[in-house]
Amino acid sequence: MNAMHKPPHYYYWLVFGLIFLATDSAVVSGAELTDFVMNNTRGDLRLSLKVRSVFTEEVEEAVIDGISFTIVFSIALYQVHNLWFDKQIAQKTVSNTVKYDLLKKDYRVKRSWDSGSSMVVWTIDNAKKLVTEVNDLTVTTLTGLKKSQKYQIRAKAVCDDRNKLFIGPSWCFKTDWYTVDFVY
């Protein structure tokens, strides 16, 4: 085999880098977590939050055409150590999905963290509100936390890109990690 026909090793790294940059640049910017509220209720540490700027015209049109749209929320709780690695106390991944029923002319919103069945609403605005928020999610029990210790809760939201081929790359988003430090 002639060595002239074999591409140099750096060629593979260059192709890999271009593919990585192309997929990362397909994420919509501007999505962010808001209304981040922690409380302790019934012996649990609970979290409520919203994500905004994720429903582009393209996403809204795709949902109206019957394509499901899912938002995945990742939440982690850490005990903060000053001179050592932080210790992960809890980790949750939950999702909210909206799908328009073309026959019944309603929107079905399923939230994995909510034990009830799918919620049915009749307007896109109500569906968008329900799919972009998490309310009163139990992160951990308070018995797992130590008094006077430092903790940090982190959260982020991303699109579930299973429908990327149907909707297109500009529908996808991811937020930055939102962090809150607190002492229990």
C-alpha positions as CSV (number, residue, x, y, z in Angstrom):
1,M,0.0,0.0,0.0
2,N,1.3,3.4,-0.9
3,A,1.8,5.7,2.0
4,M,0.7,8.7,-0.1
5,H,-2.9,7.5,-0.1
6,K,-3.2,7.1,3.7
7,P,-4.4,10.3,5.4
8,P,-2.2,11.7,8.2
9,H,-3.2,11.0,11.8
10,Y,-4.1,14.7,12.5
11,Y,-6.7,14.4,9.7
12,Y,-8.9,12.2,11.9
13,W,-8.6,14.6,14.8
14,L,-9.5,17.5,12.5
15,V,-12.7,15.7,11.2
16,F,-13.7,14.7,14.8
17,G,-13.2,18.4,15.9
18,L,-15.3,19.7,13.1
19,I,-18.1,17.2,13.8
20,F,-18.0,18.2,17.5
21,L,-18.2,21.9,16.8
22,A,-21.0,21.4,14.3
23,T,-23.1,19.5,16.8
24,D,-22.4,21.9,19.6
25,S,-23.2,25.0,17.5
26,A,-26.6,23.5,16.7
27,V,-27.8,24.4,20.2
28,V,-30.1,27.4,20.5
29,S,-28.7,30.1,22.8
30,G,-30.7,32.2,25.2
31,A,-32.4,29.4,27.1
32,E,-32.1,29.9,30.8
33,L,-33.4,28.7,34.1
34,T,-35.5,31.1,36.1
35,D,-37.8,31.2,39.2
36,F,-35.4,28.9,41.1
37,V,-37.0,28.3,44.5
38,M,-35.9,25.9,47.2
39,N,-38.0,25.1,50.3
40,N,-38.2,22.5,53.0
41,T,-41.6,20.9,53.2
42,R,-42.8,17.8,55.0
43,G,-39.2,16.8,55.8
44,D,-37.9,17.1,52.2
45,L,-35.8,19.6,50.4
46,R,-37.9,20.6,47.4
47,L,-37.2,22.6,44.3
48,S,-39.3,24.6,41.8
49,L,-37.9,26.1,38.6
50,K,-38.7,27.2,35.1
51,V,-36.8,27.3,31.8
52,R,-37.5,30.1,29.3
53,S,-36.7,31.0,25.7
54,V,-37.0,27.4,24.5
55,F,-40.2,27.6,22.4
56,T,-39.0,29.0,19.1
57,E,-41.4,29.4,16.2
58,E,-40.0,26.2,14.7
59,V,-40.6,24.2,18.0
60,E,-44.1,25.6,18.3
61,E,-45.0,24.7,14.7
62,A,-43.6,21.2,15.1
63,V,-45.6,20.7,18.3
64,I,-48.8,21.9,16.5
65,D,-48.0,19.4,13.7
66,G,-48.0,16.6,16.3
67,I,-44.3,16.1,17.0
68,S,-43.6,15.6,20.7
69,F,-41.2,18.0,22.5
70,T,-39.3,17.0,25.6
71,I,-37.3,19.0,28.1
72,V,-35.0,17.1,30.4
73,F,-34.1,18.7,33.8
74,S,-30.9,17.6,35.6
75,I,-30.7,18.5,39.3
76,A,-27.8,17.6,41.7
77,L,-27.2,18.4,45.4
78,Y,-23.7,18.5,46.8
79,Q,-22.2,18.9,50.2
80,V,-19.5,21.5,49.7
81,H,-16.0,20.7,51.1
82,N,-13.4,23.6,51.1
83,L,-10.3,21.5,50.9
84,W,-11.6,18.4,49.1
85,F,-14.0,17.3,46.4
86,D,-17.7,18.1,46.9
87,K,-19.8,15.1,47.9
88,Q,-22.8,14.4,45.8
89,I,-25.8,13.8,48.1
90,A,-28.6,13.5,45.5
91,Q,-29.1,13.5,41.7
92,K,-32.4,13.7,39.8
93,T,-33.2,13.7,36.2
94,V,-36.8,14.5,35.2
95,S,-38.5,15.3,32.0
96,N,-41.6,17.1,30.7
97,T,-43.1,16.2,27.3
98,V,-45.8,17.9,25.3
99,K,-47.6,16.4,22.3
100,Y,-50.5,17.7,20.3
101,D,-53.3,15.2,19.6
102,L,-54.4,16.0,16.1
103,L,-57.7,14.1,16.3
104,K,-58.8,15.5,19.7
105,K,-57.3,18.9,19.1
106,D,-55.7,19.1,22.6
107,Y,-52.2,19.1,24.1
108,R,-51.0,16.3,26.4
109,V,-48.4,17.2,28.9
110,K,-46.6,14.4,30.7
111,R,-44.2,15.2,33.6
112,S,-42.1,12.3,34.8
113,W,-41.8,13.7,38.3
114,D,-45.6,14.1,38.6
115,S,-47.2,10.8,39.4
116,G,-50.5,11.7,37.8
117,S,-51.5,10.9,34.3
118,S,-51.0,13.2,31.4
119,M,-52.5,16.7,31.8
120,V,-54.8,17.8,28.9
121,V,-54.9,21.5,27.9
122,W,-56.5,23.1,24.9
123,T,-54.1,26.0,24.1
124,I,-50.4,26.1,23.2
125,D,-49.8,28.8,25.8
126,N,-51.0,26.5,28.6
127,A,-49.0,23.6,27.2
128,K,-45.8,25.7,27.0
129,K,-46.3,26.8,30.6
130,L,-46.7,23.3,31.9
131,V,-43.8,21.8,29.9
132,T,-41.3,24.5,30.9
133,E,-41.7,24.2,34.7
134,V,-40.9,21.9,37.5
135,N,-42.9,22.4,40.7
136,D,-42.2,21.1,44.2
137,L,-39.8,18.4,43.2
138,T,-38.4,16.4,46.1
139,V,-34.6,16.5,45.8
140,T,-33.8,14.7,49.0
141,T,-35.0,14.2,52.6
142,L,-33.8,16.6,55.2
143,T,-32.6,13.7,57.3
144,G,-29.8,13.2,54.8
145,L,-28.4,16.7,55.5
146,K,-26.2,17.8,58.3
147,K,-26.9,21.0,60.3
148,S,-24.6,24.0,59.7
149,Q,-23.0,22.4,56.7
150,K,-22.5,24.1,53.3
151,Y,-24.4,22.7,50.3
152,Q,-24.8,23.5,46.7
153,I,-27.7,22.7,44.4
154,R,-27.1,22.6,40.6
155,A,-29.7,22.4,37.8
156,K,-29.8,22.6,34.1
157,A,-32.2,21.9,31.3
158,V,-31.7,20.4,27.8
159,C,-33.8,19.4,24.9
160,D,-34.3,15.7,24.3
161,D,-33.1,15.4,20.7
162,R,-34.8,12.2,19.6
163,N,-36.9,14.3,17.2
164,K,-34.0,16.3,15.8
165,L,-34.4,14.8,12.4
166,F,-38.0,16.0,12.2
167,I,-37.7,19.4,13.7
168,G,-34.2,20.4,12.7
169,P,-31.1,21.3,14.6
170,S,-32.2,24.8,15.6
171,W,-34.9,23.5,18.0
172,C,-32.4,22.1,20.4
173,F,-31.2,24.0,23.5
174,K,-29.3,23.6,26.7
175,T,-29.0,26.0,29.6
176,D,-25.9,26.7,31.7
177,W,-25.7,25.1,35.1
178,Y,-27.7,27.2,37.6
179,T,-26.1,26.9,41.1
180,V,-27.2,28.0,44.5
181,D,-25.1,27.8,47.7
182,F,-26.8,27.5,51.1
183,V,-26.2,26.4,54.6
184,Y,-28.6,23.9,56.2
